[in-house]
Amino acid sequence: MSNLSHGTWVLVADGQKALFLENVTDAEAPNLVIRRVEEQDLPPNREQQSDRPGRMSDPGPGQRSGLAGADWHELDEARFASDMADILYRMAHRGAFGRLVLVAPPKTLGVLRDHLHKEVAQRVVAEIAKDLTNHPGDRLEKVLLTELGAH
């Protein structure tokens, strides 16, 4: 059975946007229909920081070290990937999909994979480590066919 067979769902995500798609045709000529869209509006890091990173005393006479400031984007992107994993779990629990292809940049894919519930992980038939969230539908279908080796 092809990884993109009829009824297979595809999650195309990055750290800020996720498209939940379903293939309503067959693997040879997939037609991905958007079933759900999730977006997170991330303000620039500079707008999320309250002040300069802190400082702490080091053991030793008069020494102080700087503390790294939080990377708010990275934290928000990880939280977003975790939220997508929760949505997938609820959908899987309802029987929305039996097969799932995950498409995300490598870092997001790793975080998403870490948060997937076993019930969802068992349904993952393929992973593609690429950022395809801004591809138009027909282009996305072509890339998926190429990546999944179904010509």
C-alpha positions in Angstrom: 0.0 0.0 0.0 1.3 3.4 -0.9 2.1 5.9 1.8 -0.3 8.3 0.2 -3.3 6.0 -0.4 -6.9 7.2 -0.2 -7.9 8.5 3.2 -4.3 9.1 4.4 -3.9 12.3 6.3 -0.9 14.5 6.0 0.3 17.0 8.6 2.4 19.8 7.1 3.8 21.9 9.9 6.5 24.3 10.9 6.9 26.0 14.3 4.0 28.4 13.5 1.6 26.9 11.1 0.0 23.5 10.6 -2.1 22.2 7.8 -4.1 19.0 8.4 -4.8 17.5 4.9 -6.6 14.4 3.7 -6.0 12.6 0.4 -9.5 12.1 -1.0 -8.3 10.3 -4.2 -5.6 7.7 -4.8 -1.8 7.6 -4.4 -1.2 8.1 -8.1 -3.0 11.4 -8.3 -3.4 12.6 -4.8 -5.9 15.4 -4.1 -5.2 16.8 -0.7 -8.1 18.6 1.0 -7.5 20.9 3.9 -9.4 19.6 7.0 -7.9 22.0 9.6 -5.5 24.9 9.8 -3.7 26.0 13.0 -1.6 29.1 13.2 0.3 30.8 15.9 1.3 34.4 15.6 4.8 34.8 16.9 6.0 38.3 17.6 9.7 38.9 17.1 12.0 37.8 20.0 12.8 41.4 20.9 9.1 42.1 21.6 8.8 39.1 23.9 11.9 39.8 26.1 11.1 41.8 29.2 14.7 43.0 29.8 18.3 42.0 29.4 19.4 38.5 30.3 20.2 38.2 34.0 23.6 38.0 35.7 24.7 35.7 38.5 27.6 35.6 40.9 30.2 33.0 40.3 32.2 31.4 43.0 35.4 33.4 43.2 36.2 37.0 44.0 34.1 39.5 42.2 33.2 37.3 39.3 29.8 37.5 37.5 28.5 35.5 34.6 25.8 36.5 32.1 22.8 34.2 31.7 21.6 33.4 28.2 18.3 35.1 27.3 15.5 32.7 26.5 14.8 32.0 22.8 11.1 32.7 22.9 10.6 31.5 19.3 12.2 28.2 20.1 10.0 27.8 23.2 6.8 28.8 21.3 7.6 26.5 18.4 8.2 23.6 20.8 4.8 24.4 22.5 3.1 24.6 19.1 4.5 21.2 18.0 3.3 19.8 21.4 -0.2 21.3 20.7 -0.3 19.7 17.2 0.6 16.3 18.8 -2.4 16.8 21.2 -4.7 17.6 18.3 -3.5 14.6 16.4 -4.2 12.4 19.4 -7.8 13.7 19.7 -8.3 13.1 16.0 -6.9 9.6 16.1 -8.9 8.8 19.1 -12.1 9.8 17.2 -11.0 7.6 14.2 -10.4 10.6 11.9 -7.5 8.9 10.2 -5.8 5.5 10.1 -2.6 6.6 8.3 -0.6 9.7 8.7 2.3 11.3 6.9 4.3 14.0 8.9 6.0 16.8 7.0 8.0 19.4 8.9 11.5 20.9 9.2 13.9 18.5 11.0 13.8 20.4 14.3 10.0 20.6 14.4 9.6 17.0 13.2 11.8 15.9 16.1 9.8 17.8 18.7 6.6 16.6 17.2 7.8 13.0 17.2 8.8 13.3 20.9 5.2 14.4 21.8 3.2 12.0 19.7 1.0 9.7 21.7 1.5 6.0 21.0 -1.9 5.8 19.3 -0.8 8.4 16.8 2.8 7.2 16.3 1.4 3.7 15.3 -0.4 5.4 12.4 2.6 7.3 11.0 3.5 5.7 7.7 6.1 8.3 6.5 8.0 11.4 7.6 9.5 14.1 5.4 11.9 16.5 7.0 11.2 19.6 4.9 9.4 22.9 5.4 6.5 22.8 3.0 3.9 24.9 4.8 4.0 27.7 2.2 3.8 25.5 -0.9 0.5 25.8 -2.9 -1.6 22.6 -2.9 -0.6 21.3 -6.4 3.1 21.9 -5.7 2.8 20.2 -2.3 1.2 17.1 -3.9 4.1 16.9 -6.4 6.7 17.2 -3.7 5.0 14.5 -1.6 4.8 12.2 -4.5 8.5 12.7 -5.2 9.6 12.3 -1.6 7.5 9.3 -1.0 8.7 7.6 -4.2 5.3 7.2 -5.7 5.5 8.3 -9.4 
